[in-house]
Amino acid sequence: MLRGKEMLELFMTSVSLAVAAVPEGLPAVVTVSLALGVLRMSRRHALVRKLPAVETLGSTTVICTDKTGTLTVGEMTVRALYVSGKLYSVTGEGYGPGGKILFDGNKTDSIHAKPLLELATNLIGCNNANLKNENGIWNVIGDPTEGAMLSAGLKAGGNQEHINKEMPKQHEFPFDSDRKRSTVVRKMSDGKYRAFTNGAPGMLLQLCKSLYTSEGIRELTDQDREIILTENNHNG
């Protein structure tokens, strides 16, 4: 301006300097560098979906992971059930319904049938997933967590087709971060309605007042809640 230049010329010069400050080859150099990082990771059997993740991973010091089956084979499988004060182990791989419910390493007998069936009915009744066999491989249609619960319910003696036919779904409350549970309301054959619920154990135990046992239904005590939470933390 002191030299008497026009404002338009000064503006164009400023824009030119701003553009020149960033090297034209910088985006290409960054992209190539990230691509090489992805290549090096792929050689170590690590799959990266997005290039910027490589840069983020380079500054990561701690990685916390869970659900081993999900990370290794992309499947979730229920391994243990705590029903009516008893801990059961679940056999079988993946989402397939093939497997057994074992108690102390042995096949369950008639004394375990009713409690397991009650659990199976809830696992299947509050569930939107379906299992499909394709070329001998069972896949889940829907949420993987619900698929794992559905598989466990079938192993425990539940019948998805029978439940959907005899107890048609009337309403559903999807899982959300506030309720920390999902609920499905179904109409029973006698005209009454029953709510099937699953969710975070701590939240559900705060809402429950009664406990189902092999001897019948009784009041849920604080000691019962502690025992259930302990079992969940130990076997979850």
mmCIF file of the C-alpha atoms, coordinates in Angstrom:
data_MODEL
# 
_entry.id   MODEL 
# 
loop_
_atom_site.group_PDB 
_atom_site.id 
_atom_site.type_symbol 
_atom_site.label_atom_id 
_atom_site.label_alt_id 
_atom_site.label_comp_id 
_atom_site.label_asym_id 
_atom_site.label_entity_id 
_atom_site.label_seq_id 
_atom_site.pdbx_PDB_ins_code 
_atom_site.Cartn_x 
_atom_site.Cartn_y 
_atom_site.Cartn_z 
_atom_site.occupancy 
_atom_site.B_iso_or_equiv 
_atom_site.pdbx_formal_charge 
_atom_site.auth_seq_id 
_atom_site.auth_comp_id 
_atom_site.auth_asym_id 
_atom_site.auth_atom_id 
_atom_site.pdbx_PDB_model_num 
ATOM 1   C CA . MET A 1 1   ? 0.000   0.000   0.000  1.00 0.00 ? 1   MET A CA 1 
ATOM 2   C CA . LEU A 1 2   ? 2.934   2.365   0.728  1.00 0.00 ? 2   LEU A CA 1 
ATOM 3   C CA . ARG A 1 3   ? 4.252   1.695   -2.756 1.00 0.00 ? 3   ARG A CA 1 
ATOM 4   C CA . GLY A 1 4   ? 0.887   2.567   -4.231 1.00 0.00 ? 4   GLY A CA 1 
ATOM 5   C CA . LYS A 1 5   ? -0.130  -0.900  -5.411 1.00 0.00 ? 5   LYS A CA 1 
ATOM 6   C CA . GLU A 1 6   ? -3.733  -1.729  -6.233 1.00 0.00 ? 6   GLU A CA 1 
ATOM 7   C CA . MET A 1 7   ? -5.795  -3.624  -3.602 1.00 0.00 ? 7   MET A CA 1 
ATOM 8   C CA . LEU A 1 8   ? -6.627  -6.410  -6.072 1.00 0.00 ? 8   LEU A CA 1 
ATOM 9   C CA . GLU A 1 9   ? -2.952  -7.012  -6.800 1.00 0.00 ? 9   GLU A CA 1 
ATOM 10  C CA . LEU A 1 10  ? -2.165  -7.116  -3.053 1.00 0.00 ? 10  LEU A CA 1 
ATOM 11  C CA . PHE A 1 11  ? -4.982  -9.610  -2.466 1.00 0.00 ? 11  PHE A CA 1 
ATOM 12  C CA . MET A 1 12  ? -3.829  -11.906 -5.262 1.00 0.00 ? 12  MET A CA 1 
ATOM 13  C CA . THR A 1 13  ? -0.260  -11.785 -3.934 1.00 0.00 ? 13  THR A CA 1 
ATOM 14  C CA . SER A 1 14  ? -1.472  -12.736 -0.430 1.00 0.00 ? 14  SER A CA 1 
ATOM 15  C CA . VAL A 1 15  ? -3.436  -15.702 -1.783 1.00 0.00 ? 15  VAL A CA 1 
ATOM 16  C CA . SER A 1 16  ? -0.415  -16.851 -3.807 1.00 0.00 ? 16  SER A CA 1 
ATOM 17  C CA . LEU A 1 17  ? 1.819   -16.752 -0.719 1.00 0.00 ? 17  LEU A CA 1 
ATOM 18  C CA . ALA A 1 18  ? -0.747  -18.705 1.317  1.00 0.00 ? 18  ALA A CA 1 
ATOM 19  C CA . VAL A 1 19  ? -0.975  -21.425 -1.352 1.00 0.00 ? 19  VAL A CA 1 
ATOM 20  C CA . ALA A 1 20  ? 2.816   -21.602 -1.720 1.00 0.00 ? 20  ALA A CA 1 
ATOM 21  C CA . ALA A 1 21  ? 3.235   -22.101 2.043  1.00 0.00 ? 21  ALA A CA 1 
ATOM 22  C CA . VAL A 1 22  ? 1.801   -25.631 1.757  1.00 0.00 ? 22  VAL A CA 1 
ATOM 23  C CA . PRO A 1 23  ? 3.841   -27.951 -0.477 1.00 0.00 ? 23  PRO A CA 1 
ATOM 24  C CA . GLU A 1 24  ? 1.814   -29.417 -3.315 1.00 0.00 ? 24  GLU A CA 1 
ATOM 25  C CA . GLY A 1 25  ? 3.283   -32.821 -2.724 1.00 0.00 ? 25  GLY A CA 1 
ATOM 26  C CA . LEU A 1 26  ? 2.388   -32.976 0.997  1.00 0.00 ? 26  LEU A CA 1 
ATOM 27  C CA . PRO A 1 27  ? -0.964  -34.838 0.589  1.00 0.00 ? 27  PRO A CA 1 
ATOM 28  C CA . ALA A 1 28  ? 0.686   -37.404 -1.654 1.00 0.00 ? 28  ALA A CA 1 
ATOM 29  C CA . VAL A 1 29  ? 3.616   -37.884 0.746  1.00 0.00 ? 29  VAL A CA 1 
ATOM 30  C CA . VAL A 1 30  ? 1.264   -38.362 3.719  1.00 0.00 ? 30  VAL A CA 1 
ATOM 31  C CA . THR A 1 31  ? -0.911  -40.821 1.802  1.00 0.00 ? 31  THR A CA 1 
ATOM 32  C CA . VAL A 1 32  ? 2.077   -42.873 0.664  1.00 0.00 ? 32  VAL A CA 1 
ATOM 33  C CA . SER A 1 33  ? 3.517   -42.917 4.194  1.00 0.00 ? 33  SER A CA 1 
ATOM 34  C CA . LEU A 1 34  ? 0.231   -44.155 5.674  1.00 0.00 ? 34  LEU A CA 1 
ATOM 35  C CA . ALA A 1 35  ? -0.135  -46.732 2.900  1.00 0.00 ? 35  ALA A CA 1 
ATOM 36  C CA . LEU A 1 36  ? 3.333   -48.098 3.680  1.00 0.00 ? 36  LEU A CA 1 
ATOM 37  C CA . GLY A 1 37  ? 2.330   -48.316 7.331  1.00 0.00 ? 37  GLY A CA 1 
ATOM 38  C CA . VAL A 1 38  ? -0.755  -50.319 6.378  1.00 0.00 ? 38  VAL A CA 1 
ATOM 39  C CA . LEU A 1 39  ? 1.397   -52.612 4.245  1.00 0.00 ? 39  LEU A CA 1 
ATOM 40  C CA . ARG A 1 40  ? 3.801   -53.266 7.103  1.00 0.00 ? 40  ARG A CA 1 
ATOM 41  C CA . MET A 1 41  ? 0.917   -54.020 9.457  1.00 0.00 ? 41  MET A CA 1 
ATOM 42  C CA . SER A 1 42  ? -0.714  -56.375 6.948  1.00 0.00 ? 42  SER A CA 1 
ATOM 43  C CA . ARG A 1 43  ? 2.507   -58.393 6.870  1.00 0.00 ? 43  ARG A CA 1 
ATOM 44  C CA . ARG A 1 44  ? 1.979   -58.884 10.604 1.00 0.00 ? 44  ARG A CA 1 
ATOM 45  C CA . HIS A 1 45  ? -1.634  -59.979 10.003 1.00 0.00 ? 45  HIS A CA 1 
ATOM 46  C CA . ALA A 1 46  ? -3.212  -56.705 11.162 1.00 0.00 ? 46  ALA A CA 1 
ATOM 47  C CA . LEU A 1 47  ? -6.078  -55.393 9.030  1.00 0.00 ? 47  LEU A CA 1 
ATOM 48  C CA . VAL A 1 48  ? -6.571  -51.602 8.833  1.00 0.00 ? 48  VAL A CA 1 
ATOM 49  C CA . ARG A 1 49  ? -9.779  -50.251 7.323  1.00 0.00 ? 49  ARG A CA 1 
ATOM 50  C CA . LYS A 1 50  ? -8.902  -46.545 7.271  1.00 0.00 ? 50  LYS A CA 1 
ATOM 51  C CA . LEU A 1 51  ? -5.498  -44.982 6.609  1.00 0.00 ? 51  LEU A CA 1 
ATOM 52  C CA . PRO A 1 52  ? -5.687  -42.338 9.418  1.00 0.00 ? 52  PRO A CA 1 
ATOM 53  C CA . ALA A 1 53  ? -5.974  -45.207 11.900 1.00 0.00 ? 53  ALA A CA 1 
ATOM 54  C CA . VAL A 1 54  ? -2.300  -45.984 11.277 1.00 0.00 ? 54  VAL A CA 1 
ATOM 55  C CA . GLU A 1 55  ? -1.286  -42.520 12.477 1.00 0.00 ? 55  GLU A CA 1 
ATOM 56  C CA . THR A 1 56  ? -3.508  -42.872 15.549 1.00 0.00 ? 56  THR A CA 1 
ATOM 57  C CA . LEU A 1 57  ? -2.111  -46.301 16.326 1.00 0.00 ? 57  LEU A CA 1 
ATOM 58  C CA . GLY A 1 58  ? 1.407   -44.907 16.202 1.00 0.00 ? 58  GLY A CA 1 
ATOM 59  C CA . SER A 1 59  ? 0.701   -42.705 19.224 1.00 0.00 ? 59  SER A CA 1 
ATOM 60  C CA . THR A 1 60  ? -1.200  -45.410 21.147 1.00 0.00 ? 60  THR A CA 1 
ATOM 61  C CA . THR A 1 61  ? 0.423   -46.696 24.331 1.00 0.00 ? 61  THR A CA 1 
ATOM 62  C CA . VAL A 1 62  ? -2.322  -48.924 25.795 1.00 0.00 ? 62  VAL A CA 1 
ATOM 63  C CA . ILE A 1 63  ? -4.911  -51.092 24.010 1.00 0.00 ? 63  ILE A CA 1 
ATOM 64  C CA . CYS A 1 64  ? -7.788  -52.567 26.049 1.00 0.00 ? 64  CYS A CA 1 
ATOM 65  C CA . THR A 1 65  ? -9.675  -55.402 24.354 1.00 0.00 ? 65  THR A CA 1 
ATOM 66  C CA . ASP A 1 66  ? -12.402 -57.866 25.276 1.00 0.00 ? 66  ASP A CA 1 
ATOM 67  C CA . LYS A 1 67  ? -14.526 -60.644 23.752 1.00 0.00 ? 67  LYS A CA 1 
ATOM 68  C CA . THR A 1 68  ? -11.740 -62.909 22.556 1.00 0.00 ? 68  THR A CA 1 
ATOM 69  C CA . GLY A 1 69  ? -13.986 -64.899 20.243 1.00 0.00 ? 69  GLY A CA 1 
ATOM 70  C CA . THR A 1 70  ? -15.137 -61.755 18.485 1.00 0.00 ? 70  THR A CA 1 
ATOM 71  C CA . LEU A 1 71  ? -11.554 -60.654 17.818 1.00 0.00 ? 71  LEU A CA 1 
ATOM 72  C CA . THR A 1 72  ? -10.231 -64.032 16.661 1.00 0.00 ? 72  THR A CA 1 
ATOM 73  C CA . VAL A 1 73  ? -13.074 -65.609 14.670 1.00 0.00 ? 73  VAL A CA 1 
ATOM 74  C CA . GLY A 1 74  ? -15.668 -62.844 14.454 1.00 0.00 ? 74  GLY A CA 1 
ATOM 75  C CA . GLU A 1 75  ? -18.216 -64.771 16.526 1.00 0.00 ? 75  GLU A CA 1 
ATOM 76  C CA . MET A 1 76  ? -19.702 -64.563 19.996 1.00 0.00 ? 76  MET A CA 1 
ATOM 77  C CA . THR A 1 77  ? -20.575 -67.683 21.954 1.00 0.00 ? 77  THR A CA 1 
ATOM 78  C CA . VAL A 1 78  ? -22.199 -68.120 25.359 1.00 0.00 ? 78  VAL A CA 1 
ATOM 79  C CA . ARG A 1 79  ? -19.957 -70.305 27.512 1.00 0.00 ? 79  ARG A CA 1 
ATOM 80  C CA . ALA A 1 80  ? -21.696 -70.268 30.904 1.00 0.00 ? 80  ALA A CA 1 
ATOM 81  C CA . LEU A 1 81  ? -25.200 -69.885 32.324 1.00 0.00 ? 81  LEU A CA 1 
ATOM 82  C CA . TYR A 1 82  ? -26.052 -69.120 35.931 1.00 0.00 ? 82  TYR A CA 1 
ATOM 83  C CA . VAL A 1 83  ? -29.595 -70.322 36.552 1.00 0.00 ? 83  VAL A CA 1 
ATOM 84  C CA . SER A 1 84  ? -31.460 -70.884 39.811 1.00 0.00 ? 84  SER A CA 1 
ATOM 85  C CA . GLY A 1 85  ? -28.269 -70.771 41.873 1.00 0.00 ? 85  GLY A CA 1 
ATOM 86  C CA . LYS A 1 86  ? -26.430 -73.258 39.663 1.00 0.00 ? 86  LYS A CA 1 
ATOM 87  C CA . LEU A 1 87  ? -23.608 -72.682 37.179 1.00 0.00 ? 87  LEU A CA 1 
ATOM 88  C CA . TYR A 1 88  ? -23.835 -74.489 33.848 1.00 0.00 ? 88  TYR A CA 1 
ATOM 89  C CA . SER A 1 89  ? -21.255 -74.760 31.079 1.00 0.00 ? 89  SER A CA 1 
ATOM 90  C CA . VAL A 1 90  ? -22.270 -74.504 27.429 1.00 0.00 ? 90  VAL A CA 1 
ATOM 91  C CA . THR A 1 91  ? -20.562 -76.498 24.687 1.00 0.00 ? 91  THR A CA 1 
ATOM 92  C CA . GLY A 1 92  ? -20.558 -75.910 20.937 1.00 0.00 ? 92  GLY A CA 1 
ATOM 93  C CA . GLU A 1 93  ? -18.810 -73.458 18.651 1.00 0.00 ? 93  GLU A CA 1 
ATOM 94  C CA . GLY A 1 94  ? -20.049 -70.349 16.906 1.00 0.00 ? 94  GLY A CA 1 
ATOM 95  C CA . TYR A 1 95  ? -23.721 -69.555 16.433 1.00 0.00 ? 95  TYR A CA 1 
ATOM 96  C CA . GLY A 1 96  ? -24.871 -73.091 15.694 1.00 0.00 ? 96  GLY A CA 1 
ATOM 97  C CA . PRO A 1 97  ? -27.532 -74.628 17.949 1.00 0.00 ? 97  PRO A CA 1 
ATOM 98  C CA . GLY A 1 98  ? -25.494 -77.810 18.253 1.00 0.00 ? 98  GLY A CA 1 
ATOM 99  C CA . GLY A 1 99  ? -24.159 -78.151 21.780 1.00 0.00 ? 99  GLY A CA 1 
ATOM 100 C CA . LYS A 1 100 ? -25.046 -79.242 25.299 1.00 0.00 ? 100 LYS A CA 1 
ATOM 101 C CA . ILE A 1 101 ? -25.715 -77.684 28.660 1.00 0.00 ? 101 ILE A CA 1 
ATOM 102 C CA . LEU A 1 102 ? -23.528 -79.395 31.266 1.00 0.00 ? 102 LEU A CA 1 
ATOM 103 C CA . PHE A 1 103 ? -23.636 -79.268 35.063 1.00 0.00 ? 103 PHE A CA 1 
ATOM 104 C CA . ASP A 1 104 ? -20.450 -80.327 36.861 1.00 0.00 ? 104 ASP A CA 1 
ATOM 105 C CA . GLY A 1 105 ? -19.244 -81.734 33.551 1.00 0.00 ? 105 GLY A CA 1 
ATOM 106 C CA . ASN A 1 106 ? -22.263 -84.008 33.149 1.00 0.00 ? 106 ASN A CA 1 
ATOM 107 C CA . LYS A 1 107 ? -25.352 -83.755 30.976 1.00 0.00 ? 107 LYS A CA 1 
ATOM 108 C CA . THR A 1 108 ? -28.254 -82.070 32.746 1.00 0.00 ? 108 THR A CA 1 
ATOM 109 C CA . ASP A 1 109 ? -31.212 -84.175 33.887 1.00 0.00 ? 109 ASP A CA 1 
ATOM 110 C CA . SER A 1 110 ? -34.898 -83.484 34.570 1.00 0.00 ? 110 SER A CA 1 
ATOM 111 C CA . ILE A 1 111 ? -34.254 -81.478 37.758 1.00 0.00 ? 111 ILE A CA 1 
ATOM 112 C CA . HIS A 1 112 ? -32.495 -78.833 35.643 1.00 0.00 ? 112 HIS A CA 1 
ATOM 113 C CA . ALA A 1 113 ? -34.973 -78.833 32.754 1.00 0.00 ? 113 ALA A CA 1 
ATOM 114 C CA . LYS A 1 114 ? -37.551 -76.341 34.046 1.00 0.00 ? 114 LYS A CA 1 
ATOM 115 C CA . PRO A 1 115 ? -35.141 -73.578 35.189 1.00 0.00 ? 115 PRO A CA 1 
ATOM 116 C CA . LEU A 1 116 ? -33.158 -73.890 31.961 1.00 0.00 ? 116 LEU A CA 1 
ATOM 117 C CA . LEU A 1 117 ? -36.345 -73.746 29.902 1.00 0.00 ? 117 LEU A CA 1 
ATOM 118 C CA . GLU A 1 118 ? -37.436 -70.562 31.696 1.00 0.00 ? 118 GLU A CA 1 
ATOM 119 C CA . LEU A 1 119 ? -34.102 -68.952 30.847 1.00 0.00 ? 119 LEU A CA 1 
ATOM 120 C CA . ALA A 1 120 ? -34.245 -70.227 27.276 1.00 0.00 ? 120 ALA A CA 1 
ATOM 121 C CA . THR A 1 121 ? -37.732 -68.767 26.824 1.00 0.00 ? 121 THR A CA 1 
ATOM 122 C CA . ASN A 1 122 ? -36.487 -65.349 27.934 1.00 0.00 ? 122 ASN A CA 1 
ATOM 123 C CA . LEU A 1 123 ? -33.341 -65.525 25.782 1.00 0.00 ? 123 LEU A CA 1 
ATOM 124 C CA . ILE A 1 124 ? -35.451 -66.323 22.722 1.00 0.00 ? 124 ILE A CA 1 
ATOM 125 C CA . GLY A 1 125 ? -38.486 -64.224 23.656 1.00 0.00 ? 125 GLY A CA 1 
ATOM 126 C CA . CYS A 1 126 ? -36.470 -61.010 23.913 1.00 0.00 ? 126 CYS A CA 1 
ATOM 127 C CA . ASN A 1 127 ? -34.546 -61.456 20.698 1.00 0.00 ? 127 ASN A CA 1 
ATOM 128 C CA . ASN A 1 128 ? -34.679 -60.202 17.107 1.00 0.00 ? 128 ASN A CA 1 
ATOM 129 C CA . ALA A 1 129 ? -31.893 -62.350 15.670 1.00 0.00 ? 129 ALA A CA 1 
ATOM 130 C CA . ASN A 1 130 ? -32.214 -65.422 13.457 1.00 0.00 ? 130 ASN A CA 1 
ATOM 131 C CA . LEU A 1 131 ? -29.781 -68.219 12.717 1.00 0.00 ? 131 LEU A CA 1 
ATOM 132 C CA . LYS A 1 132 ? -29.207 -69.458 9.176  1.00 0.00 ? 132 LYS A CA 1 
ATOM 133 C CA . ASN A 1 133 ? -27.257 -72.494 8.010  1.00 0.00 ? 133 ASN A CA 1 
ATOM 134 C CA . GLU A 1 134 ? -25.349 -71.826 4.801  1.00 0.00 ? 134 GLU A CA 1 
ATOM 135 C CA . ASN A 1 135 ? -23.251 -74.685 3.457  1.00 0.00 ? 135 ASN A CA 1 
ATOM 136 C CA . GLY A 1 136 ? -22.857 -76.153 6.923  1.00 0.00 ? 136 GLY A CA 1 
ATOM 137 C CA . ILE A 1 137 ? -21.862 -72.852 8.512  1.00 0.00 ? 137 ILE A CA 1 
ATOM 138 C CA . TRP A 1 138 ? -24.245 -71.119 10.924 1.00 0.00 ? 138 TRP A CA 1 
ATOM 139 C CA . ASN A 1 139 ? -24.527 -67.372 10.507 1.00 0.00 ? 139 ASN A CA 1 
ATOM 140 C CA . VAL A 1 140 ? -26.514 -64.847 12.498 1.00 0.00 ? 140 VAL A CA 1 
ATOM 141 C CA . ILE A 1 141 ? -28.989 -62.470 10.875 1.00 0.00 ? 141 ILE A CA 1 
ATOM 142 C CA . GLY A 1 142 ? -29.158 -59.507 13.216 1.00 0.00 ? 142 GLY A CA 1 
ATOM 143 C CA . ASP A 1 143 ? -27.165 -58.407 16.243 1.00 0.00 ? 143 ASP A CA 1 
ATOM 144 C CA . PRO A 1 144 ? -24.234 -60.754 17.118 1.00 0.00 ? 144 PRO A CA 1 
ATOM 145 C CA . THR A 1 145 ? -24.972 -60.519 20.850 1.00 0.00 ? 145 THR A CA 1 
ATOM 146 C CA . GLU A 1 146 ? -28.597 -61.522 20.312 1.00 0.00 ? 146 GLU A CA 1 
ATOM 147 C CA . GLY A 1 147 ? -27.403 -64.274 17.985 1.00 0.00 ? 147 GLY A CA 1 
ATOM 148 C CA . ALA A 1 148 ? -25.219 -65.717 20.746 1.00 0.00 ? 148 ALA A CA 1 
ATOM 149 C CA . MET A 1 149 ? -28.128 -65.555 23.230 1.00 0.00 ? 149 MET A CA 1 
ATOM 150 C CA . LEU A 1 150 ? -30.468 -67.181 20.708 1.00 0.00 ? 150 LEU A CA 1 
ATOM 151 C CA . SER A 1 151 ? -28.016 -70.033 20.180 1.00 0.00 ? 151 SER A CA 1 
ATOM 152 C CA . ALA A 1 152 ? -27.719 -70.544 23.949 1.00 0.00 ? 152 ALA A CA 1 
ATOM 153 C CA . GLY A 1 153 ? -31.515 -70.497 24.303 1.00 0.00 ? 153 GLY A CA 1 
ATOM 154 C CA . LEU A 1 154 ? -31.892 -73.217 21.672 1.00 0.00 ? 154 LEU A CA 1 
ATOM 155 C CA . LYS A 1 155 ? -29.236 -75.350 23.380 1.00 0.00 ? 155 LYS A CA 1 
ATOM 156 C CA . ALA A 1 156 ? -31.105 -74.932 26.678 1.00 0.00 ? 156 ALA A CA 1 
ATOM 157 C CA . GLY A 1 157 ? -34.283 -76.410 25.192 1.00 0.00 ? 157 GLY A CA 1 
ATOM 158 C CA . GLY A 1 158 ? -36.083 -73.359 23.814 1.00 0.00 ? 158 GLY A CA 1 
ATOM 159 C CA . ASN A 1 159 ? -38.127 -73.412 20.603 1.00 0.00 ? 159 ASN A CA 1 
ATOM 160 C CA . GLN A 1 160 ? -38.058 -70.148 18.639 1.00 0.00 ? 160 GLN A CA 1 
ATOM 161 C CA . GLU A 1 161 ? -40.838 -71.132 16.231 1.00 0.00 ? 161 GLU A CA 1 
ATOM 162 C CA . HIS A 1 162 ? -43.141 -72.211 19.057 1.00 0.00 ? 162 HIS A CA 1 
ATOM 163 C CA . ILE A 1 163 ? -42.510 -69.026 21.072 1.00 0.00 ? 163 ILE A CA 1 
ATOM 164 C CA . ASN A 1 164 ? -43.194 -66.746 18.099 1.00 0.00 ? 164 ASN A CA 1 
ATOM 165 C CA . LYS A 1 165 ? -46.385 -68.648 17.278 1.00 0.00 ? 165 LYS A CA 1 
ATOM 166 C CA . GLU A 1 166 ? -47.827 -69.169 20.745 1.00 0.00 ? 166 GLU A CA 1 
ATOM 167 C CA . MET A 1 167 ? -46.628 -65.843 22.187 1.00 0.00 ? 167 MET A CA 1 
ATOM 168 C CA . PRO A 1 168 ? -46.782 -63.262 19.395 1.00 0.00 ? 168 PRO A CA 1 
ATOM 169 C CA . LYS A 1 169 ? -44.823 -60.047 19.889 1.00 0.00 ? 169 LYS A CA 1 
ATOM 170 C CA . GLN A 1 170 ? -46.966 -57.032 20.782 1.00 0.00 ? 170 GLN A CA 1 
ATOM 171 C CA . HIS A 1 171 ? -44.456 -54.304 21.562 1.00 0.00 ? 171 HIS A CA 1 
ATOM 172 C CA . GLU A 1 172 ? -40.725 -53.764 21.881 1.00 0.00 ? 172 GLU A CA 1 
ATOM 173 C CA . PHE A 1 173 ? -38.499 -51.371 23.805 1.00 0.00 ? 173 PHE A CA 1 
ATOM 174 C CA . PRO A 1 174 ? -35.058 -51.454 22.130 1.00 0.00 ? 174 PRO A CA 1 
ATOM 175 C CA . PHE A 1 175 ? -31.850 -51.375 24.142 1.00 0.00 ? 175 PHE A CA 1 
ATOM 176 C CA . ASP A 1 176 ? -30.508 -47.902 24.889 1.00 0.00 ? 176 ASP A CA 1 
ATOM 177 C CA . SER A 1 177 ? -27.783 -46.431 27.076 1.00 0.00 ? 177 SER A CA 1 
ATOM 178 C CA . ASP A 1 178 ? -30.263 -44.980 29.578 1.00 0.00 ? 178 ASP A CA 1 
ATOM 179 C CA . ARG A 1 179 ? -32.375 -48.078 30.279 1.00 0.00 ? 179 ARG A CA 1 
ATOM 180 C CA . LYS A 1 180 ? -29.428 -50.452 29.736 1.00 0.00 ? 180 LYS A CA 1 
ATOM 181 C CA . ARG A 1 181 ? -31.883 -53.157 28.832 1.00 0.00 ? 181 ARG A CA 1 
ATOM 182 C CA . SER A 1 182 ? -34.218 -54.252 26.052 1.00 0.00 ? 182 SER A CA 1 
ATOM 183 C CA . THR A 1 183 ? -37.777 -55.486 26.571 1.00 0.00 ? 183 THR A CA 1 
ATOM 184 C CA . VAL A 1 184 ? -40.261 -57.355 24.398 1.00 0.00 ? 184 VAL A CA 1 
ATOM 185 C CA . VAL A 1 185 ? -43.913 -57.663 25.393 1.00 0.00 ? 185 VAL A CA 1 
ATOM 186 C CA . ARG A 1 186 ? -45.669 -60.832 24.174 1.00 0.00 ? 186 ARG A CA 1 
ATOM 187 C CA . LYS A 1 187 ? -49.253 -62.003 24.424 1.00 0.00 ? 187 LYS A CA 1 
ATOM 188 C CA . MET A 1 188 ? -49.737 -65.348 26.157 1.00 0.00 ? 188 MET A CA 1 
ATOM 189 C CA . SER A 1 189 ? -52.227 -68.015 25.121 1.00 0.00 ? 189 SER A CA 1 
ATOM 190 C CA . ASP A 1 190 ? -54.447 -67.129 28.102 1.00 0.00 ? 190 ASP A CA 1 
ATOM 191 C CA . GLY A 1 191 ? -54.764 -63.525 26.922 1.00 0.00 ? 191 GLY A CA 1 
ATOM 192 C CA . LYS A 1 192 ? -52.340 -62.103 29.468 1.00 0.00 ? 192 LYS A CA 1 
ATOM 193 C CA . TYR A 1 193 ? -49.178 -60.213 28.587 1.00 0.00 ? 193 TYR A CA 1 
ATOM 194 C CA . ARG A 1 194 ? -45.626 -61.065 29.587 1.00 0.00 ? 194 ARG A CA 1 
ATOM 195 C CA . ALA A 1 195 ? -42.522 -58.896 29.323 1.00 0.00 ? 195 ALA A CA 1 
ATOM 196 C CA . PHE A 1 196 ? -39.217 -60.531 28.416 1.00 0.00 ? 196 PHE A CA 1 
ATOM 197 C CA . THR A 1 197 ? -36.156 -58.483 29.333 1.00 0.00 ? 197 THR A CA 1 
ATOM 198 C CA . ASN A 1 198 ? -32.378 -58.721 29.078 1.00 0.00 ? 198 ASN A CA 1 
ATOM 199 C CA . GLY A 1 199 ? -29.654 -56.198 29.823 1.00 0.00 ? 199 GLY A CA 1 
ATOM 200 C CA . ALA A 1 200 ? -26.999 -55.112 32.291 1.00 0.00 ? 200 ALA A CA 1 
ATOM 201 C CA . PRO A 1 201 ? -27.129 -57.326 35.430 1.00 0.00 ? 201 PRO A CA 1 
ATOM 202 C CA . GLY A 1 202 ? -26.631 -54.434 37.846 1.00 0.00 ? 202 GLY A CA 1 
ATOM 203 C CA . MET A 1 203 ? -29.546 -52.508 36.367 1.00 0.00 ? 203 MET A CA 1 
ATOM 204 C CA . LEU A 1 204 ? -31.865 -55.514 36.213 1.00 0.00 ? 204 LEU A CA 1 
ATOM 205 C CA . LEU A 1 205 ? -31.145 -56.541 39.793 1.00 0.00 ? 205 LEU A CA 1 
ATOM 206 C CA . GLN A 1 206 ? -32.196 -53.085 40.995 1.00 0.00 ? 206 GLN A CA 1 
ATOM 207 C CA . LEU A 1 207 ? -35.598 -53.614 39.374 1.00 0.00 ? 207 LEU A CA 1 
ATOM 208 C CA . CYS A 1 208 ? -36.181 -57.225 40.439 1.00 0.00 ? 208 CYS A CA 1 
ATOM 209 C CA . LYS A 1 209 ? -38.036 -58.099 43.627 1.00 0.00 ? 209 LYS A CA 1 
ATOM 210 C CA . SER A 1 210 ? -38.390 -61.863 43.228 1.00 0.00 ? 210 SER A CA 1 
ATOM 211 C CA . LEU A 1 211 ? -36.042 -64.723 42.404 1.00 0.00 ? 211 LEU A CA 1 
ATOM 212 C CA . TYR A 1 212 ? -36.945 -67.833 40.410 1.00 0.00 ? 212 TYR A CA 1 
ATOM 213 C CA . THR A 1 213 ? -35.508 -71.037 41.892 1.00 0.00 ? 213 THR A CA 1 
ATOM 214 C CA . SER A 1 214 ? -36.008 -74.746 41.356 1.00 0.00 ? 214 SER A CA 1 
ATOM 215 C CA . GLU A 1 215 ? -38.155 -74.732 44.512 1.00 0.00 ? 215 GLU A CA 1 
ATOM 216 C CA . GLY A 1 216 ? -40.347 -71.875 43.294 1.00 0.00 ? 216 GLY A CA 1 
ATOM 217 C CA . ILE A 1 217 ? -40.427 -68.075 43.379 1.00 0.00 ? 217 ILE A CA 1 
ATOM 218 C CA . ARG A 1 218 ? -39.252 -66.244 46.483 1.00 0.00 ? 218 ARG A CA 1 
ATOM 219 C CA . GLU A 1 219 ? -38.194 -62.759 47.517 1.00 0.00 ? 219 GLU A CA 1 
ATOM 220 C CA . LEU A 1 220 ? -34.903 -61.499 46.114 1.00 0.00 ? 220 LEU A CA 1 
ATOM 221 C CA . THR A 1 221 ? -32.575 -60.452 48.934 1.00 0.00 ? 221 THR A CA 1 
ATOM 222 C CA . ASP A 1 222 ? -29.490 -58.219 48.934 1.00 0.00 ? 222 ASP A CA 1 
ATOM 223 C CA . GLN A 1 223 ? -27.380 -61.318 49.514 1.00 0.00 ? 223 GLN A CA 1 
ATOM 224 C CA . ASP A 1 224 ? -28.871 -62.891 46.387 1.00 0.00 ? 224 ASP A CA 1 
ATOM 225 C CA . ARG A 1 225 ? -27.965 -59.796 44.413 1.00 0.00 ? 225 ARG A CA 1 
ATOM 226 C CA . GLU A 1 226 ? -24.359 -59.926 45.634 1.00 0.00 ? 226 GLU A CA 1 
ATOM 227 C CA . ILE A 1 227 ? -24.074 -63.611 44.754 1.00 0.00 ? 227 ILE A CA 1 
ATOM 228 C CA . ILE A 1 228 ? -25.457 -63.065 41.246 1.00 0.00 ? 228 ILE A CA 1 
ATOM 229 C CA . LEU A 1 229 ? -23.152 -60.106 40.591 1.00 0.00 ? 229 LEU A CA 1 
ATOM 230 C CA . THR A 1 230 ? -20.171 -62.079 41.883 1.00 0.00 ? 230 THR A CA 1 
ATOM 231 C CA . GLU A 1 231 ? -20.969 -64.975 39.561 1.00 0.00 ? 231 GLU A CA 1 
ATOM 232 C CA . ASN A 1 232 ? -21.416 -62.587 36.651 1.00 0.00 ? 232 ASN A CA 1 
ATOM 233 C CA . ASN A 1 233 ? -18.082 -60.868 37.301 1.00 0.00 ? 233 ASN A CA 1 
ATOM 234 C CA . HIS A 1 234 ? -16.308 -64.181 37.765 1.00 0.00 ? 234 HIS A CA 1 
ATOM 235 C CA . ASN A 1 235 ? -17.735 -65.966 34.723 1.00 0.00 ? 235 ASN A CA 1 
ATOM 236 C CA . GLY A 1 236 ? -18.673 -62.998 32.492 1.00 0.00 ? 236 GLY A CA 1 
# 
